[in-house]
């Protein structure tokens, strides 16, 4: 699946996008797998309360299943006016 990183998440990891092979069943399990890759991933995912996730461009929770998902995007909460 494609994993996309936006804003400071992209800055910490150093990539805007990557292909990931995973056996994770949920977003939370995917995050745990990514955190074990390198310190930069661990830093980016250290505080999940500061992150949002979208699955195939639909907002989701970290306990959402990954079955059939083609794209996962991680980004900080948006503010606007």
C-alpha positions as CSV (number, residue, x, y, z in Angstrom):
1,X,0.0,0.0,0.0
2,X,1.0,3.6,-0.4
3,X,1.8,5.5,2.8
4,X,1.8,9.3,2.5
5,X,3.2,11.8,5.0
6,X,2.2,15.4,5.2
7,X,3.5,18.6,7.0
8,X,5.9,17.9,9.9
9,X,5.3,14.2,9.7
10,X,7.0,14.3,6.2
11,X,9.8,16.5,7.6
12,X,10.6,14.1,10.4
13,X,10.5,11.0,8.2
14,X,12.1,12.7,5.2
15,X,9.8,11.2,2.6
16,X,6.5,12.4,1.2
17,X,5.4,8.9,0.2
18,X,6.5,5.3,0.2
19,X,5.2,1.8,-0.7
20,X,4.9,-0.4,2.4
21,X,4.4,-4.2,2.6
22,X,2.7,-4.9,5.9
23,X,0.9,-7.7,7.7
24,X,-0.8,-5.1,10.0
25,X,-4.5,-5.5,10.5
26,X,-5.1,-2.0,11.8
27,X,-3.7,1.5,11.4
28,X,-2.3,1.2,15.0
29,X,-0.4,-2.0,14.1
30,X,1.0,-0.3,10.9
31,X,2.2,2.6,13.1
32,X,3.9,0.1,15.4
33,X,5.7,-1.5,12.5
34,X,6.8,1.8,11.1
35,X,8.1,2.9,14.5
36,X,10.5,0.0,14.6
37,X,12.1,0.9,11.2
38,X,14.3,3.8,12.3
39,X,14.4,6.5,15.0
40,X,13.0,9.1,12.5
41,X,9.7,7.0,12.3
42,X,9.6,6.6,16.1
43,X,9.9,10.4,16.4
44,X,7.2,11.1,13.9
45,X,4.8,8.7,15.5
46,X,5.7,9.3,19.2
47,X,2.5,11.2,20.0
48,X,-0.5,9.8,18.1
49,X,-2.8,12.4,19.6
50,X,-1.0,14.9,17.4
51,X,-1.8,13.0,14.3
52,X,-4.7,12.2,12.0
53,X,-5.1,9.4,9.5
54,X,-7.0,9.0,6.3
55,X,-7.6,5.6,4.5
56,X,-8.2,6.0,0.8
57,X,-8.8,9.7,1.4
58,X,-11.4,9.2,4.1
59,X,-10.7,10.3,7.7
60,X,-10.3,7.3,10.0
61,X,-9.3,6.2,13.5
62,X,-6.2,4.4,14.5
63,X,-8.1,1.3,15.3
64,X,-9.6,1.1,11.7
65,X,-8.9,-2.0,9.7
66,X,-6.5,-2.0,6.8
67,X,-8.1,-4.8,4.8
68,X,-8.5,-3.6,1.2
69,X,-7.0,-0.2,1.8
70,X,-4.7,1.1,-1.0
71,X,-3.5,4.4,0.6
72,X,-2.8,5.5,4.2
73,X,-2.1,9.2,4.9
74,X,-0.7,10.6,8.1
75,X,-1.0,14.4,8.9
76,X,-1.3,16.8,11.8
77,X,-4.8,18.1,12.6
78,X,-5.9,20.9,10.3
79,X,-7.1,24.3,11.5
80,X,-8.5,26.9,9.4
81,X,-11.0,29.7,9.0
